[in-house]
Amino acid sequence: MPDLNAVKAAVAGGTGFSVLPRYLCAAELASGALVLLHDPDDPPINTSFLVQRPGSAGNPHVALVRDHLLEIVRD
């Protein structure tokens, strides 16, 4: 999916389920187009994951960005 709006549209169209920020789907929740499946007591931690597609390790630009991000995290 190109962005979270596309994910929201796909889920509203019946594709399945997703985790979306409340601000993005508040109108759809209010109208009933989307249904809240879980409302945690504590807000989620904004955790980021660095991932890459298998087989992209040969691209030096991907490796450069990965190494740069890992260096920033260590500092």
Buried (B, 14 or more C-beta within 10 A) or exposed (E): EEEBEEBBEEBEEEEEEBEBEEEBBEEBBEEEEBEEEEEEEEEEEEEEEEEEEEEEEEEEEEEEEBEEEEEEEEE
